[in-house]
Amino acid sequence: MRFDSSTPITRFFSFLVTVSAIIAFGFIAWKAFDVWSSDPAVEGIEQILQPQK
């Protein structure tokens, strides 16, 4: 089934899908950063890289 791309309904659904994709990408990126930053190995690497005082 093919939709006419100039109808307001298809433009609305296209906008909805685009916004949903951006929100999903942001959520996945946020969760990935949260998991990465709470990883004990990353904390150990940060301690090694800090200049020793």
N, C-alpha and C positions, 0 to 999 in steps of 0.2 A: 504494500500500500504506500502510495506516495502522497506527501502533503504539499500543498502550495506554500512556498516559503514566505509569501507576503501576508498571510493571514495573521491577525493578532494573537490567535491561540498558539500557533506554532512559534511565533516570536517569544511569547511568554514561556512556553516550555523550554525553548532553547536557552533563554535567560536563566530559568530555574536550574537546568542541568549545568550550565556554566558556573553559577554561584555554588551549587552543591559540590561540584568538582573542586573549586577553589577552597571551600570549607573543609572538604575531606583531605585535601593535600596539606592544608595548614594543620589540621588535627594530627595527621600521621607524622608530619615533621616535628610537631611539638612533642608528641609521645616518644619519637625516636631520640630527640635531644634529651628528654627527661631520663630515658633509660640509659643513654650513653653517659650522661653526667653523673648518674648515681652508681655507675659501675666501679667497684673497688679497684680494678686494674687501672682505670683512668686516674683515680685519686693517687695511686702509687706513682704513676708516671709524673703527675703534677708535682709531687713531693720531690722526686728525683730531679726534675728540671728547675726547681726553685734554687736560686743561688744560696749556697750555704753560708750562714752568718756566724 
